[in-house]
Amino acid sequence: MTDARTLIVSHHDVPRLLPMEQCIDVMAGALGALARGEALLPLRQVLRLHGGANALASMPAVVNDAIGAKVITVFPGNAGTPFESHIGVVLYFDHSNGRLLAIIDASSVTAIRTAAVSGLATRLLALPQAGDLAILGTGVQAMTHLEAMLCVQPVESVRVWSRDRTNGERFAREAGERFGVPVEVAADAESAVRGAQVICTATSSRTPVLRGEWLSPGAHINAVGASLANARELDTAAVARSRLFVDRRESAMAEAGDFLIPRDEGELDNEHIVGELGALVLGEISGRRTPEDITLFKSLGLAVEDVAAARFIYDRAVATGQGTWLEIGGLR
């Protein structure tokens, strides 16, 4: 009998099926496929709910023969509640008959794959022995970014900053317990960033938290938190000083306030974007040119990343017998 079961992967199952170190390699494959023209990827569709800050977003993609979509709600007001700000699922389909193969928690996939892409960018762009890490923000992405950085760099010291020092202390305690690394809670963002060789910005701020004057020669930045044309975490000087790479040029032109705002100020132009991370994976463009270069990866998050992660999760669940299977339908 034909198998019509669908895999259900919960928030708790995703990390076991999508380990960070392997996810970094999965993301390299997905972004390389995108750069080779082996993916279909429209811009994300965002439906604003009643004209407010809340939204429903749809992100479909095809990567080689992997078909899927992420559908999420975005409720920024959930901060401080039991609910995350981004809630939804990743749907993964059979390329031969369109059957729904898997329904996967989107929050955990997003947390891991976003950090994994930053890990990939850091592996390709940061100085090889860069061990001084600064993280701005103390949410879910901050923790997964710490994990990703530990996978690709010999991290020796970590400084974290949060507007709420209580959150910073909680993060430092939990990170120490989870990864066995000491984390210093900085008094302010400047104290965290000064002297850092790798910097990850993972805040919900719509205005700059990182200033170019704080950056040391040779630093690498992963800018993750802002994904709207009118929001940014980096000031103009930080972007202007940096050799800028993006996950996708078309997305950056539509959504990357970190780039669009200084461009619209007339401080830089579209040529300031060196290229896409996938082209760097394939060796089609050069990354860091000198040890003094400041490199910047502006992350927006792409559906090809979610679909590639979903395929990996599904294949691993099948191979290891993990996950929950339900009869959802699809057979006549």
N, C-alpha and C positions, 0 to 999 in steps of 0.2 A: 504494500500500500504506500502511496506517495505521502511523504511526511509534510504535514501542514502546520507543524508547531512553530511558534514564535518565541524567541528568547527574550526574557525580561531580565534586565540587568539593573539592580538597585544601586543607590548611592554608595552602599557599603561594599558591593561587589566590584565596582569599577576599578579602584586602585589595585586590587589583586590581579585583575585581568589586563591592566594597562600600566605596568611599572614605568616609572619616569625614565629610567635609562633607555629602555627599549622604545618608549614613545618618542624620544628625541630622534632616533633613527627612522621611525615611522614618519615623523614630520619632515625629515630630510627627503624621504621618498616622495611624499605628497607635494611638497613645494618644487621639487625637481620635475615632477610630472607636469605641474602647472606651467613651469618655465618652458618645457618642451612642447606645450600645446596639447597635452594629453588629458586635459580636464575641461569641463564645462562649468562656469562659475559666474552667475549673474550677481550684481550687487545685492546685498541683503535688503529685504523689503521690511520696512518698519511702519506699523500702523499705530499712530498716536491715539490713545484712548481718551475720548472726550476732550481733546485739546490740551491735556495736562502732561505731566512728566512720565506717566505710566505708558507702556507700549507693549504691543505684540509683534514679535519679529520672526521672520521666516528666512532660513538660509539653506537653499537647496544646492546640490553639487553632484557632479559625476567625476570620478577619478579613475581613469582607465575603465575597468568594468565594475567599479564599486559605485552604487547609486544610493543616495540618501539625502536627508534634510534634517536640520535642527530647527525646532519650533520652540520659542521661549517667550515668557512674559518678563518684562523688565519693570520692577516696582522699586525705585530708589528709596521710597519711604519705608521700606522693610528694615532698614538699618536699625539695630537695637531691638528687633522683634525676633521671634523664633524662626522667621522665614528669611531665606536668602533673597537678595535683590533680583537675581536671575534664576528663574525656575522653568523647567521644560524637559523635553526629551529629544534624543537623536533617533531618527527612524532610519533603518537600513534595509534595503530591498534586494531581492534576487535579480541579477541582471538578465537572466534568461527568460523569466516569466513574470517578473514584477511582484512576486510574493513578498509580503512583509516578513523579513527574517528576524529582526530584533527591534526592541524598544528599550532604549538605554537612557539612564538618568543623565540629563544634559549638564547639570551644575558641576558634577564631578569630572565629566569628560572635559568641559571647558577649563576647569581649574588646572587639570594635568596638561592638556595639550597646549594651552597658552604658555605655561611655564616651560614646556618642552621646546616650543619654538624659540623662546628667549634663550634657553640653554643652547640650542643650535646656533643662534646668532652669536652668542658669547664664545662658543667653541671656534667659530669662524673669524671673529673680529677682535676679541680681547687679546691682550698680551698673554703669551703662553703661561707665565707664572704669576698672573694677577691673582693675589690672594687676599686683598683687602676689599671687603664687600660692604656696600651700604644699601639698605632697603628703606624706601620711603613708603609707609603704609604698613598696616598690621593685620589685614584681612586674610581671606582664603588665598588670594593670589600671592600675597607676601610669603606665606608658608610654602606653597608649591614652588615659588621662585627660589627660595632658599634651597629646597631639595634639588632643583634643576642645576643651580650653580654648583652645588656640591658634587654633582655628577660630572661636570665638565672642567672645573677649575680647582686648584689646590687651595681652597679657602682656609685662611689662617685666622682672620679676624672678621667679625660681623658687627656692624652698628645699625640699629633700627630706629626710625623716628615715627611717632604718631602724634597727632594733635592732642590726643588723650593719653597722658603718660600711663594711666592704668592699663590701657590696651597694649602699650609698648612693653610694660612689665609682664603682662600675661603672655604676650608673644615670646618674649625672651625665655620665660620659664618653660613654655610648651616646646619651643624649638630646642632648648637644651635637653629636655627629656626625650624628645623624638630623635634628634640627630647627634646628640652628644657634643655639640659645639657651643662655646660660650658666646652669648649675644649681649652686647652693651646697648643700653637704652640711651640714645643721644638726647640732649636737652632741646635741640632744635634741628631743623633740616640741614642747616649749614654745617653744624658740628658733625653730623652723620656723613656728609658728602666730602668735606675737605680731606684730601689725601686718598680717597677711595679710588681703586683701580677698576672696579665694576660697580655700577649703580643700577638698581632696579626701582622704577617708580610705579607703584601699584596702589594709587590712592583713588578716591572718588572726587577729588578736587576738580573744579572747572577753571581754576586760575593757577598760575605757576607756583609750584612748590620747589622747583629746582632752578637755580640761576647759573648762568654761564660763568660768572666770575668765580664760582666755587670750584670749577672743574680743574683737575690736574692734567698736564700733558700725558697722553697715553691712556686716558680713561675710556672705558666703554660703557654706554648707557642702553638699557632696555626700557623704553617708555611704553607702558602698558595700560594705564588706568583710563585715559581719555579716549573716547571713540566717537566724538561728535565734532562737527565742523566748527562749533563755537566754544569748544572746551579744550583746555590744554594743561599739562603738568609742567612743561618746560617753558622758560621765557625765551624771547627772541634770541638773546645772546647765546644761550645754550645750543640752540638749533644751528645758528649761523656758524658757530665754532666747530661744528661736528661734520663728519663725513657721514651722510644720511642714507640709510637703507630702509626699505619698507617691505612688508609681506606681499603687497600688490599695489602697483602704481595707480591703477584705476580707483581702488578703494581709498588710497591716500588722498587722491584728488577730490574725493567726495566727502570724506569723513575725518581726516586727520587734522584736527585743529592745531596740534603741535606744529605742523608744517604750514597749514593754510593761513593761520593768523599772521605769522611773520611774513609770509609771502604777500599777503594782502596789504601789509604795512609797507611793502616795497623794499624790505631788507634782504630778500633773496628771491630767486625765481624757480621755475619748475626744474631747471637743470641742476638745482641743488640736490635733488634726489639722485644718488649715484646709480641705484638700480634695485631690483627685487632680490630677496633672500634666495629664492630658487635659482636665479642666475648665478649667484655666488656659490651655491651648492654645486652647480654644474661646472664651475670654473670659467664661466663666460665673462665675468667682470672681476676686477681686483678689489680686495677688501682693504685692510690696513696697509698703507704704503710705507710708513715710518713708525718707529716706536713712540713718536710724539703725537701722532694722529689721535684725535678724539673721535671715536666712532659712535654712531647712534643707530639703534634699530627701533623704528616706530612700528609697534604691533597694533593691529586692529582686530585680528582674528578672522579666519576664513572658513567657509563651509567645507572646503577640501580637507582641512585639518580634522574637522569633526567626522567626516565620512571615512577618511583613512583610519582614524582611531576606531570608529565603529566596526570597520572590517576586521581590524586586528583583534578587537574584543570578541567579536563573533567567532572568528576562526579559533581563537584560544579557548573560548568556552566550549566549543564543539570538541576540540582536541582533549580537553581536560575534564569534561563532564561537569563544569561549573555553571552557575546561573539557574534560573527558574524557567521552565518551559510550559507554555499554555497553548491550548487549541483555540486559535483566534479565527481561523477561517482562511478563505482563499481558494478552496476547492469547490467545484460544482457538484 
